[in-house]
Amino acid sequence: MKRIILAFLLILPLASAASSDGEITVAEIRTYGNELTRYDVITKYCAFVVGDRLTQAELDRRIERTRQNLENTFFFRRVNVYDLPRSDPARAVILVAVRERSPWSFSADFWKVGVAKENIGGRALRVGVTVGVNRLEFDLKQPWFFGSDFVFGGRIFYENDDRVEVENYAGVPGEYFGVEAVGVGGGVGYNFNSTDSFGAELVWERRNFYDESIKINPFGRLGVDGTTNLVSIKPYLEFNRRDVERTPTSGIYAKISSEFADKSLGDYTYRKAECDVRFYVSPGGFSTFALRGVGGYSTDSTPYFKRFGIEGLETLRAVDYNNVVGNRMLVGSFEIRRDLFRFPVFDAWFVGAAFFDIGRTWDPGEPVELKGFAYGYGPALRLHVREPFVIDARAEATFSKEFKGYLSASHGF
């Protein structure tokens, strides 16, 4: 029956379309197939609103952007956006036809597993939980709050490291301590549109350090001294023009974030800033070239647990390097990706990739010199599943000074 209704909508009386040089008014936006998702949530992801006057070329471009925006929500199995045949060439009726998917998604790596429910109540509300060897976290995010352009979010977490070696934080061998922490954060943002936003998060953390074996001024060097409190604010600005958010093949993404803490509110005073820029291009549609650059700076007073740690699957895939934790950071990544084959039963496909990472950090007071970089390179195999759950799995092997393998249920950059 649904297919019959959709076919009827597509064979409305035809009329000659407006010329590409003329302006067309978006007269109406219709939705079809959204049994759960609210109409006003879908239209928030549209790249046009009722009343917009656009050329045909611009309307076509925004229709494609709308399709990409809705696919990036992961609320839907299929998304089609139609410019319906017109009785009046200057007035467009847009049909957004969707097929909704399971609202559950999963992620995991060696140390933790996460599960989230998306689009609760059809309002785009997300609630997630992450459980790991030494971490427990609950989070929620509500974009388009009560139909507005604001987004609200919050999280609560607990973590515990039984033994932290000081050697990696500009200390000396044999120094160590244990730490447990609990914290809560809440933030508000503003959506310029369905892809670009800015906002800030306010975070409170309480940390208890124990079994310390640190020889010289532990608080001055690392911010480690009994029980401490930290209150910080984290503003950000995000710009997203990727075609597909989790498996992009074209476009650009950029995020600038910072963090400020002051002793008038807690036990620490420091400043921190980071910039993350990513480019994607697929010449001829044969393969995708992905390039990422990340840079960061923090003041020398930044405690060790807020310094930049860059080693791992999400940033620098290299092993046995010392320059991976510090107050200044620079990392670059390059990947070549190509779809291998699809498995339609689970709406799944495999991707082969090759990568090269390079980067390092600089300790407090250390001059920033462009030498001594760590690097890693190797092959990767990725599996993307979209039915009945959203899962992105990765298997990667790094060759640098030694060999190291990575397994994770998460998507790449």
C-alpha positions as CSV (number, residue, x, y, z in Angstrom):
1,M,0.0,0.0,0.0
2,K,2.8,2.4,0.8
3,R,4.4,1.9,-2.6
4,I,1.1,2.6,-4.3
5,I,0.7,5.8,-2.4
6,L,4.2,6.9,-3.2
7,A,3.7,6.0,-6.9
8,F,0.5,8.1,-6.9
9,L,2.4,11.1,-5.6
10,L,5.0,10.8,-8.3
11,I,2.5,10.8,-11.2
12,L,0.7,14.0,-10.4
13,P,-0.2,16.1,-13.4
14,L,3.0,17.2,-15.2
15,A,3.8,20.7,-16.3
16,S,6.8,22.2,-17.9
17,A,9.5,23.0,-15.3
18,A,10.7,26.5,-14.7
19,S,13.9,27.5,-16.6
20,S,17.2,27.1,-14.8
21,D,17.5,30.9,-14.8
22,G,14.2,31.5,-13.1
23,E,13.4,31.4,-9.4
24,I,11.2,28.7,-7.9
25,T,9.4,29.0,-4.6
26,V,9.4,26.1,-2.2
27,A,5.7,25.9,-1.6
28,E,5.5,22.8,0.6
29,I,7.6,20.1,2.2
30,R,5.9,16.7,2.5
31,T,7.2,13.6,4.3
32,Y,6.4,10.0,3.8
33,G,7.4,6.8,5.7
34,N,8.2,8.5,9.0
35,E,6.2,6.4,11.4
36,L,8.3,7.4,14.4
37,T,10.3,10.5,13.4
38,R,8.5,13.8,13.8
39,Y,7.8,16.0,10.8
40,D,9.5,19.0,12.4
41,V,12.6,16.9,13.1
42,I,12.9,15.9,9.4
43,T,12.4,19.4,8.2
44,K,15.2,20.6,10.5
45,Y,17.7,18.6,8.4
46,C,16.3,20.0,5.1
47,A,18.6,22.5,3.3
48,F,15.6,24.6,2.5
49,V,12.5,25.9,4.2
50,V,9.0,26.7,2.9
51,G,9.1,30.1,1.2
52,D,12.7,29.9,-0.1
53,R,13.1,31.2,-3.7
54,L,15.8,29.3,-5.6
55,T,17.0,28.6,-9.1
56,Q,16.5,25.1,-10.3
57,A,20.2,24.4,-10.1
58,E,20.3,25.6,-6.5
59,L,17.2,23.7,-5.6
60,D,18.7,20.5,-7.0
61,R,21.9,21.0,-5.0
62,R,19.9,21.6,-1.8
63,I,17.8,18.5,-2.4
64,E,21.0,16.4,-2.6
65,R,22.3,18.1,0.6
66,T,19.1,17.3,2.4
67,R,19.4,13.6,1.4
68,Q,22.9,13.5,2.8
69,N,21.9,15.3,6.0
70,L,19.1,12.8,6.7
71,E,21.3,9.8,5.9
72,N,23.9,11.1,8.3
73,T,21.4,11.0,11.2
74,F,21.4,7.2,10.9
75,F,17.6,7.3,11.7
76,F,16.8,5.9,8.3
77,R,17.6,2.9,6.2
78,R,16.7,4.7,3.0
79,V,16.2,8.4,2.1
80,N,14.9,9.8,-1.1
81,V,14.0,13.5,-1.7
82,Y,11.8,14.3,-4.7
83,D,11.0,17.5,-6.5
84,L,7.4,16.5,-7.4
85,P,6.0,17.2,-10.9
86,R,4.4,20.7,-10.8
87,S,1.1,22.1,-12.0
88,D,2.7,25.6,-11.5
89,P,6.3,25.7,-12.8
90,A,7.3,28.3,-10.3
91,R,6.1,26.5,-7.1
92,A,7.9,23.3,-5.9
93,V,6.5,20.6,-3.7
94,I,9.3,18.6,-2.1
95,L,8.6,15.0,-0.9
96,V,11.0,13.5,1.7
97,A,10.5,9.7,1.6
98,V,12.2,7.7,4.3
99,R,12.4,4.2,5.6
100,E,13.3,4.1,9.3
101,R,15.9,1.8,10.8
102,S,16.5,0.2,14.2
103,P,17.4,3.0,16.7
104,W,20.3,1.0,18.3
105,S,24.0,1.4,17.6
106,F,27.1,-0.3,19.1
107,S,30.8,0.5,19.5
108,A,33.6,-1.3,21.1
109,D,37.4,-1.8,21.4
110,F,39.7,-3.9,23.5
111,W,38.9,-2.0,26.7
112,K,35.3,-0.8,26.5
113,V,31.9,-1.4,24.8
114,G,29.2,1.2,24.1
115,V,25.5,1.0,23.2
116,A,23.2,3.9,22.3
117,K,19.6,4.4,21.4
118,E,19.0,7.1,18.8
119,N,15.9,9.1,17.9
120,I,14.0,8.4,21.1
121,G,10.4,9.4,20.7
122,G,11.1,10.5,17.1
123,R,12.7,13.7,18.5
124,A,16.4,12.9,17.6
125,L,17.2,12.3,21.3
126,R,20.2,10.1,21.9
127,V,21.0,8.2,25.1
128,G,24.1,6.1,25.4
129,V,26.2,4.1,27.9
130,T,29.8,3.0,27.8
131,V,31.2,0.3,30.0
132,G,34.9,-0.5,30.1
133,V,37.7,-2.1,32.2
134,N,38.2,1.1,34.1
135,R,35.4,3.4,32.8
136,L,31.6,3.9,33.1
137,E,29.8,6.7,31.3
138,F,26.2,7.8,30.6
139,D,25.5,10.5,28.0
140,L,22.6,12.1,26.3
141,K,22.1,14.6,23.4
142,Q,19.0,16.4,22.3
143,P,19.3,18.5,19.1
144,W,16.5,20.8,17.9
145,F,15.3,21.2,21.5
146,F,11.5,21.7,21.4
147,G,11.8,22.5,17.7
148,S,14.4,25.2,18.3
149,D,17.9,25.6,16.8
150,F,19.5,24.7,20.1
151,V,21.1,21.4,21.2
152,F,21.5,20.3,24.8
153,G,23.6,17.5,26.1
154,G,25.1,16.0,29.3
155,R,27.2,13.1,30.6
156,I,28.2,11.5,33.9
157,F,31.4,9.4,34.1
158,Y,33.6,7.3,36.5
159,E,37.1,6.1,35.7
160,N,39.8,4.3,37.7
161,D,43.5,3.7,36.8
162,D,45.2,1.4,39.4
163,R,48.7,2.4,38.2
164,V,49.8,5.3,36.1
165,E,53.5,5.3,35.1
166,V,55.0,8.8,35.4
167,E,57.7,8.1,32.9
168,N,55.4,8.9,30.0
169,Y,54.6,12.3,31.5
170,A,58.1,13.8,31.6
171,G,58.9,12.0,34.8
172,V,61.6,9.4,35.6
173,P,61.3,5.6,35.6
174,G,59.9,4.0,38.7
175,E,57.5,6.8,39.6
176,Y,53.8,5.9,39.6
177,F,50.5,6.6,41.3
178,G,46.8,5.4,41.1
179,V,43.8,7.6,40.3
180,E,40.1,7.4,40.4
181,A,37.8,10.1,39.1
182,V,34.1,11.0,38.9
183,G,32.6,13.9,36.9
184,V,29.6,15.4,35.3
185,G,29.3,17.8,32.3
186,G,26.5,19.7,30.6
187,G,26.4,21.8,27.5
188,V,24.4,23.9,25.1
189,G,24.9,24.6,21.5
190,Y,23.3,26.5,18.6
191,N,22.8,25.0,15.2
192,F,23.4,27.4,12.4
193,N,21.9,24.8,10.1
194,S,21.8,21.0,10.1
195,T,25.6,20.6,9.8
196,D,27.3,23.6,11.4
197,S,27.1,24.6,15.1
198,F,28.9,26.2,18.0
199,G,28.5,25.8,21.8
200,A,30.1,25.1,25.1
201,E,30.2,22.4,27.8
202,L,30.8,23.0,31.6
203,V,32.6,20.1,33.3
204,W,33.2,19.3,36.9
205,E,35.7,16.6,37.9
206,R,36.8,15.2,41.2
207,R,40.0,13.1,41.3
208,N,41.5,11.1,44.1
209,F,45.2,10.2,43.7
210,Y,46.6,7.4,45.9
211,D,49.6,5.1,46.3
212,E,51.8,7.9,45.1
213,S,55.5,7.3,44.4
214,I,56.6,10.6,43.0
215,K,59.9,12.1,44.0
216,I,59.6,15.8,43.3
217,N,56.7,18.2,43.6
218,P,53.9,16.0,42.3
219,F,51.3,18.7,42.1
220,G,53.6,21.2,40.4
221,R,54.7,18.7,37.7
222,L,51.6,16.6,37.1
223,G,48.7,18.0,39.1
224,V,48.8,15.0,41.4
225,D,48.2,15.6,45.1
226,G,45.5,13.9,47.2
227,T,42.0,14.8,46.2
228,T,41.5,17.6,43.7
229,N,38.6,19.3,41.9
230,L,38.6,20.8,38.4
231,V,35.9,23.0,36.8
232,S,36.4,23.9,33.1
233,I,34.5,25.3,30.2
234,K,34.9,23.9,26.7
235,P,33.7,26.1,23.8
236,Y,33.7,24.7,20.2
237,L,32.9,25.7,16.6
238,E,32.1,22.9,14.1
239,F,31.8,23.0,10.3
240,N,30.7,19.9,8.4
241,R,30.5,19.5,4.6
242,R,31.1,15.7,4.3
243,D,28.8,13.8,2.0
244,V,28.4,10.9,4.5
245,E,29.5,11.4,8.1
246,R,30.8,7.9,9.1
247,T,32.1,6.8,5.6
248,P,32.8,10.1,3.8
249,T,34.0,10.1,0.2
250,S,34.0,13.9,-0.4
251,G,33.9,17.2,1.4
252,I,35.5,18.9,4.3
253,Y,35.2,18.9,8.1
254,A,36.7,21.3,10.7
255,K,36.3,21.7,14.4
256,I,38.0,24.3,16.7
257,S,37.7,23.6,20.4
258,S,39.2,25.0,23.6
259,E,39.2,24.5,27.3
260,F,39.6,27.0,30.2
261,A,40.0,26.3,33.9
262,D,40.7,28.7,36.7
263,K,41.7,28.2,40.4
264,S,38.8,30.5,41.4
265,L,36.6,27.5,40.6
266,G,38.9,24.6,41.3
267,D,42.5,23.5,41.9
268,Y,43.8,24.1,38.4
269,T,44.4,27.0,36.1
270,Y,45.2,26.3,32.4
271,R,44.3,27.1,28.8
272,K,44.0,24.6,26.0
273,A,43.1,24.8,22.3
274,E,42.8,22.2,19.4
275,C,42.0,22.4,15.7
276,D,41.0,19.3,13.7
277,V,40.6,19.6,9.9
278,R,39.8,16.7,7.4
279,F,39.5,16.6,3.6
280,Y,38.0,13.9,1.4
281,V,38.1,13.4,-2.4
282,S,37.3,10.5,-4.7
283,P,38.7,11.3,-8.2
284,G,36.8,9.3,-10.7
285,G,34.9,7.5,-8.0
286,F,37.6,4.8,-7.9
287,S,39.1,5.3,-4.5
288,T,38.8,7.8,-1.6
289,F,41.7,9.9,-0.4
290,A,41.3,11.1,3.2
291,L,43.6,13.6,4.8
292,R,43.5,14.8,8.4
293,G,45.6,17.3,10.3
294,V,45.3,18.0,14.1
295,G,47.1,20.6,16.1
296,G,46.9,21.5,19.8
297,Y,48.4,23.8,22.4
298,S,48.0,24.0,26.2
299,T,49.8,26.0,28.8
300,D,52.5,24.5,30.9
301,S,50.3,24.5,34.0
302,T,47.9,21.9,32.4
303,P,47.7,18.8,34.6
304,Y,48.8,15.5,33.1
305,F,45.3,14.1,32.6
306,K,44.4,17.1,30.4
307,R,47.6,17.0,28.2
308,F,47.4,15.7,24.7
309,G,47.8,11.9,24.4
310,I,48.0,11.0,20.7
311,E,48.9,7.4,20.5
312,G,46.2,5.0,19.5
313,L,43.7,4.0,16.8
314,E,41.9,7.4,16.7
315,T,45.0,9.6,16.1
316,L,48.6,8.2,15.8
317,R,48.9,4.5,15.0
318,A,52.5,4.1,16.0
319,V,54.2,2.1,18.8
320,D,57.2,2.5,21.1
321,Y,57.6,6.2,20.9
322,N,58.2,8.6,23.8
323,N,56.8,11.7,22.3
324,V,53.1,10.9,22.5
325,V,52.0,12.8,25.6
326,G,52.6,16.6,26.0
327,N,51.4,20.1,26.1
328,R,51.8,20.8,22.3
329,M,50.7,18.4,19.6
330,L,50.8,17.9,15.9
331,V,49.4,14.9,14.0
332,G,48.8,14.2,10.3
333,S,47.1,11.1,8.8
334,F,46.6,10.0,5.2
335,E,44.5,7.1,4.0
336,I,43.5,5.5,0.7
337,R,40.2,3.7,0.9
338,R,38.3,1.5,-1.6
339,D,35.1,-0.5,-1.3
340,L,35.8,-4.2,-1.8
341,F,32.4,-5.9,-1.9
342,R,28.9,-5.7,-0.4
343,F,26.8,-8.1,1.6
344,P,23.2,-7.1,1.1
345,V,21.7,-9.3,3.8
346,F,22.8,-6.9,6.5
347,D,23.2,-3.9,4.3
348,A,26.9,-4.3,4.8
349,W,30.1,-3.7,2.9
350,F,33.8,-4.2,3.3
351,V,36.4,-1.5,2.7
352,G,40.2,-2.0,2.2
353,A,42.5,0.8,3.2
354,A,46.2,1.8,3.5
355,F,47.3,4.5,6.0
356,F,50.2,6.6,7.0
357,D,50.3,8.5,10.3
358,I,52.9,11.0,11.6
359,G,53.0,13.1,14.7
360,R,54.5,14.0,18.1
361,T,53.9,16.1,21.2
362,W,56.2,18.5,23.1
363,D,56.6,18.6,26.9
364,P,56.2,21.7,29.0
365,G,59.2,24.1,28.3
366,E,60.4,22.0,25.4
367,P,61.1,24.0,22.2
368,V,58.8,23.1,19.3
369,E,61.2,21.7,16.7
370,L,60.0,19.8,13.6
371,K,62.0,16.7,14.2
372,G,61.7,13.5,16.2
373,F,58.3,12.6,14.8
374,A,56.7,9.3,15.4
375,Y,55.2,7.5,12.4
376,G,53.2,4.4,11.5
377,Y,51.8,2.8,8.4
378,G,50.0,-0.3,7.3
379,P,46.9,-1.9,5.8
380,A,43.3,-1.8,7.2
381,L,40.1,-3.8,6.7
382,R,36.8,-2.2,7.7
383,L,33.3,-3.6,7.8
384,H,30.2,-1.4,7.9
385,V,26.9,-2.9,8.9
386,R,23.6,-1.0,8.8
387,E,21.0,-3.7,9.5
388,P,19.6,-4.5,12.0
389,F,22.1,-2.4,14.0
390,V,24.6,0.3,13.1
391,I,28.1,-1.2,13.5
392,D,31.5,-0.1,12.2
393,A,34.3,-2.6,12.7
394,R,38.0,-2.0,12.0
395,A,41.0,-4.3,11.8
396,E,44.3,-2.4,11.3
397,A,48.0,-3.4,11.4
398,T,50.8,-0.8,12.1
399,F,54.4,-1.1,11.1
400,S,56.9,1.3,12.6
401,K,59.6,0.4,15.1
402,E,57.5,-2.7,15.9
403,F,54.3,-4.5,14.7
404,K,51.0,-3.8,16.4
405,G,47.4,-4.8,15.6
406,Y,44.2,-2.9,16.3
407,L,40.6,-4.2,16.5
408,S,37.7,-1.8,17.2
409,A,34.0,-1.4,16.6
410,S,34.2,2.3,15.6
411,H,34.4,4.3,12.4
412,G,37.5,6.0,11.2
413,F,38.1,9.7,10.7
